[in-house]
Amino acid sequence: MEETNYSQPTDSGLSDDLISDIQLVPAGTGQRFLNFLIDNILMQFGLSILTGMAVGVILALLFPDYMFRLSENPDTSNNFDWFIISYAVGIVNYLLYYTICEKAFKGYTLGKLITGTRAIRDDGGELTFKDAFLRSLCRLVPFEVLSGFGGYPWHDSWTRTMVVKSR
């Protein structure tokens, strides 16, 4: 990827003539793929276990008869309800993990922190909550993950954001 120059005003409030150039280098496809792997492993083996247990407890409290019937017949492979619940938990995990991490940690997720990258707006500014949420929502589009191999994933282009090297 090629280097891109973005200008950002300094905090001193001086005139537009005093603008510092900041070198922003877009993250490579390999770094972004590693971000994806690290973040998804974390979500599937960490966050999903925790939220799955929480959903199980909530269902047991709210619908004890349903959970009792489920415990009597543990073969849930044909249970459409269980599939819908699992799918909904996965979507919520995806939205929560990426939105909270990218907003609260200034564009970083665990994967981005490890690979030395971060998400920012195209103008070089920090992500807003709306930016982080829309990026997360765009990731739910079927086959969106494959767009990353083209260099500029849909969740970046649709939200006018980018992932850059931070170190």
N, C-alpha and C positions, 0 to 999 in steps of 0.2 A: 504494500500500500504506500501511497505517496504522502509526504508531509503536507499538512494544511496549516496555513497561518490564520489565526483568528485574533482580532484585537478586542481588548476588554479595557474599559476605563479604569483608572486607578481609584483607590478609595479617597484620595485627597480632595476630590471635587474640583480640580483645576479644569481649565478649558479643554475643549476637544483636541487641541493641538498636542497635549501631553497624554498620549495613549501608549501603553506598553504593549509590545507584541509578545504573545504567548504562543509557543510552539506546541501544537496539539497533534500528536501522531496517532492515527487510528490503530486500534488493536488488530492484529492479524487473525486470519481465519482459525489457525491452530490455537491461539490463546482463547478465542471465543468458544471454540469447541470444548476446550478444557474447562472453561467457566461453566458451560452447559452440563458437562459430566459431573463436576464437583457439586454444583447446586442441586442437580436432580438426585444424586445419590444421597445428599443430605436430606432432601425433602422426602424421598421414598423410605429411607431407613430411620430417619429421626423424627421428623415432623409428622409423617403419616402414622407412625406407631402411636405417638402421643395423641393426635387428634382422633385416631381410630378408637383408642381406649376411652377418650372423653365422650365420643359419640355413643359407644357401647354403654357407658354408665348413664348417659342422658336417656337413651332408649329404654334401658332397664327401669329407670325411675318413671318415665312417662308412659311406657307401654309394656308393663310387666308380663301380660299374657302373650304378647307377640314374642318377647324374648324367651319366655318359658317354652313356647312351641318350637322356637328355633333351637333351644338347647336339647330338646327331646329328639329332634331330627337334625343333627349337625351337618348333613349333606346339603350345603347351600349352593351347590353348583347349578341347580335349576331354579334358584330363587331370584326372580327378577327384582324384587324389592331390595335385596341385598346389593345387587349390581348398581341400582340407582343410587343408593346411599353411599356406596364406595366411590362412585363416579363424582357425586356431589362433594364429598370430602376431598377428593383429589383436586377438583377445581378450586375450592375454597383455599386449600393449602397453597396452590400455585399463586393465586391472587394475593394472599396474605404474605407469603414469603418474599416474593419479588417486590411487591409494593412497599412493605414495611422496610425491608433491607435497603432498597434503592433510595428511599426518601430519608429514613432515619440515619443511615450511615453514609449520606452524601454521595450516592451513586455506586456504592460498593455492596456486593453480596460476598459470601464466603469465597466463592469461586473467583470473583474479580479481585478480592484482596490477595489471594494466593498467587494469582497470575500477574498482579501489578497493573490492573486495568480498572477503569471506572466509567460509569455511564454519565453523560452530560447532555445538555441541550445542544443543538447545532450551532447556536450563537455563542457557545462556550460557557453558558451559565449553568448553575446547579439545577438539578431536576426539581420540579414542583411536585406536590402530591398528585396532582392531575397527570403530569407526565409519567410518573412512576406507575400509577394505576392503569393508564392507557397502554403503557408498554406491557404490563402484565396481562391485560385483557387481550391484546394482540397476539400474545404467545399462545393463546388457546385456539387460534384459528388452525384448522387441520392442515398439516404439511408445512406450517410456518417454519418449523425447525429446519427444514430443507432449504429455505431461502437464505440461510446463513452461509451456505457454501457458495453463493453467488457474490459474496463480499459485503453486501449491505442488506441485512435481514429486514423483513417487513416490519417487525416491531420497532425498528429504528426509523425507517423511511416514513412510515405512516404517522409517527409521533414527532418527527423532526428532532430525533435524538441520535446519539452516537456513543460508541464505546471507544475510549482512548487509553493509551498507555499512560500510567500515572507515575512510573518510575523508570 
